[in-house]
Amino acid sequence: MWFRNLQIYRLPTNWDMTASRLEECLASHVFEPGTSMDMQSSGWASPRGNDALVHEVNRQMLLMFSTEKKLLPASIVNQTVKEKSLQIEEEQGYKPGKKRMREIKEQVVDELLPRAFRIRRNTFAWIDPIKGWLVVDAASPTKADEIFGLLVKSVDQLPARNLRVAIPPSAAMTNWLAQNEAPSGFTVDQDTELRAVGETKATVRYIRHTLEPDEVRHHIASGKECVRLAMTWGDRISFVLTDPLAVKRVAPLDVLKENASSTLAGEDETFDSDFALMTGELGNMLADLVDALGGEAKAEA
């Protein structure tokens, strides 16, 4: 398995949390399927489907956050409300008022909800208590914060925070492009986005396009800064770094795929081997990325 998107939080290094203790903490917020009248339910579920809420390999911990939502399209609700309101109008000779319309809509939702389709989505989180990483595989920071919020509720006095670096990603990426030089251990790939700092928000995107240094410098000189940049780390992992310090489109390259487990007999062994490979590589990549961004920002007094 490989995370595709990295929303990154920081834990203290050598955090003394164990898998068994974390399991006990998460047990208070276990996922339970919603009732017929619930629009949404969420909580912790087993990453491997074996009832264990924490899957551990070499002290690396994998969690799974599950959300179940019911699909109740507004168009269907509105159409049903319209039909009922017309029926009432025919019976009583005048249109229902605003209060009555609200009551009709509430009644329609209550009637349709038990028959609505359910969609369940799982989102994974990885905890490295040794190097101090908490990473959520989510493209949206809003989704990651939802999971982070539940983790804060589950683990008393969770010592985690958003990752903060000394140099803002946009400033660092803009400088790398202006100097036509990637930080040590990284290369710049062919996708980038430059956006004007002013009110116009004029944007230039390069997609699978060679970045001509002079052309890029011209955009920077005109007031644009880099907000997305495709990069490769150590010829091993490609990714896109974004201005809010999220890492997206993570993909292992051939050199790692060749090292991935392919001969082990069981699915569980293969999963654990791949998870160990992913966490080891991503942990090292994140450390190098933080260094490239000037190191971690000092905590505010």
N, C-alpha and C positions, 0 to 999 in steps of 0.2 A: 504494500500500500504506500501511496505517496500523497502528502497534502498538496493541494493545488494552489491554495492561497494561505498566506501567513499574516494573521493579525497578532501582533507580538506584545506580550507583557513581560515584566521582569519580576523574578523572585530572588530572595537572597541566595547566594551560592551555598552549597552544602546544607540546604534546608532539611531539617530533621523529620520531615513527613515521610511516613512509610505507606505502602500500598494498603495494608490492613487498617491503619488508622484512617486513611482517606476514605476507604470503603465504608467505615462506620459513619463518617461525616456525611457522605452522599446519601446514605440510606434514608435520611429524613426528607429527601426530595426526589423520591423514585418516580419515574414516569408511570402514570396510570391512564389507560384509555378513557376518553371523556364519556360522559353519560349521553343519552339521546338528546339532552337539552344543552349540552356544552358546545360552544363554538370552537373552543381551543383548549388543549391541555398540553403540558410540557413537563419535562423532568429528566433525571438521569436514567439511562438504560444500559444494558450490558453490551460492550463493544464487540464481544465474540458470541453473544447469544447463549451464554452459559450461566446466566444469573449473576456473575461477578461484575460489579460496577466499575472496577479498576482492572485493566489488563496490564501486567507489568512484565517487561523484558529488560534485563540488565539495569534495573532501577529506573528505567524509563516507563512512564505511566501513560496509558491511553484511556481517555474518557469518551463517552458518547452522550450527547444531549439530543433528546427526541422531542419533536413537536408534532402534534396532530391537529389539523385544522379541518373544518367542514366547509365544503364549497356550497355557498348559497348565493348565486349571482344576483346582483341588484336588479338586473333586467327581469328576472323571473319574479322576484318579490314585487316589483313595481307593477308588472302586468297582472299579477294575482290581486293586488290591492285595487287596481283600476277596475277589474271585473267585479269585485265585491262591492266597491263603492257605487258602480252603475246599478247593480242589483238593488242596493239599499235605496238609491235615488228613485228607482221605479216603484219600489214598495211604499216609500213615504212621500213621494212627490217633490222632493227638493234634495239638493246636494248635501252630503255630510259636511259638517264644519271641520275646522282644523283639529280640534280636540278629538272628534270622532274619527278623523282620518288617521291620527296617530294611534288610536286604539285598534283600528282595522289593521294597520301595518304590524303592530305588535302581535296581534292574533295570527296574522299570516305567517310571520316568522316562527311563532310557536308551532304552527301546524306543519310547516315545511322542514324545520330543523331536524326532526327525527329521521327524515328520509334523505337528507343531504349526504352526498358522497364525502368520504373522509380521505385526506391525504396526509401521510406521515413522512416527515423528513428527519434525517439524522445528520448531526454535525459533530465532528470529532475535535477533541482537544488533546494536546500532548503536554505533559509536565516533565521537565528535566530538573529534579531537585538538586542534582549535583552542580550543574552549570547555571542553574537559576533561570530556566526558560519556561514560560507558559505561552503556548501557541495555539490559536484556534484556526481551524481550516474553514475560513469563511471569507467570501468576497466582500461582504458588507461589514463595516465597523459596527453598525447597529446590531447585527446578528451576534457579532463577537461580544459586544457589551452586554447583550441579553444573557449569554452564557456566563460571562465573567460575573455578572450580577448574581446569578444563581449560585455560582461557586462561592462568592462572598457570603451568601446566606447559609451555605452548607458548611463552610469551614470557618469556625470562629476565629476572628482576628487574622484573616488571611493576609500574609505580608507581601501582597502583589500590587503592582502599579503599572501604568503604561510605560513602555520603553521610551526614554528620552535621550537624545544624542546632542553633542556639542554643536554640530553644524547641521542646520536644517537640510533635509534631503534636497529640496529645490535648489538651494545655494550650492551644495556639493555637486549635484548633477550638472548644473549650469557651468560650473567651473571646469568640470571634467571635459565637457564639450568644447568650451572656449579654449582650453589648453590642448585639446585633441589628445588627451592622455587619461586613460582609465586608472583607477587606483591599483596598487599592487595586488596581484592575484586575480584581478578581474579583467574582462574585456567588454567593450561596448558593442552591442549588436545593432541591427538595422531598424529597430522600431523606437520612436521617440515622439514626445509631444511637447511643444513650446507654446507658452501662453503669455499674452501681454499682461503686465502687472497693473496697468491702468483700468479705467472703467470699461473700455471696449472689450476686454477679454478676448481679443483677436487670437486665434489659435492656428498653429501649423502642426500637422501630423505627418510623420514619415512611417510608412508601413512597408516592411520588407524592401526598404530603399536605402541605398548607400548614403551615409551621412557625409556630405561634402563639407570639410572644415570651414572653408571661407563662407559658404552659404549659411551654415549654422551660426557662425560668428556674426554675420550680418543681422540675423534675427535677434541674437542676444544684444547686439549694440543698439537695436531699435527699441529695446525695452521688454523683450520677452525673456522668460525663464523656463527652465525645463521642469516639467511636473510629472513626466513618466519617461522611464528609460529602460530599454531592454538590455540585459547584461548576462554575462556568463561568468561563473565562478570556477576557477581552476580547471576549465575544460570538463567539468563534471556536472554542473547544474546550471540550467538557464532559467531566467526569471525576469520579471518586470518590477522595477522599484518605482514607487509612487510617492508623491509629495507628502501625504500624511504618514509616511513611514510604514506602509503596508507593502508586502511582497506578493506579487500575483503571478499567475501563469507559470508556476514552478514545474520544472520538468527535468528528470534525470537524463543525462546524455548517455551515449552508447557505452562509454567506459564503465559507468555504474550499472547499466543494464546487464553487461557481461558478468559483473560480480554478483548480480542478484541470484537468489536461490532458484535453481531450476531442476535440481536432481533429487531433492529431499522427497521422502516417500509421502509424507502427510501434509494436508492443507494447513494444519496448525503450525507445523514446523516451518513451512514456507512463509506463512504470515509473520511469524516471530522473527525469522531471518530478515525479511524485507523491512519490518518495522525497526529492527536494530540498525540496519543499514541506513534507513532514512533518518532516524534521529541522530545517528553519529555524524552523517554528512551535513544535515541542516544545522546541527549545533555548531560545527566548525565554520560553516558558511556565515551564520549569523554573527559569530564572534568577529570574523574578518570584516563583515559589513559594518558593524559598529565601529571598528577601528578606522575604516575608510571614512566614516562620518565624524571623525574627531574624538571618538570614545564616548562614553556615557556622560551626559550632563550631570553636573554636581547637584545633589539634592538641595532644594531651597531651604534656607535657614528658617 
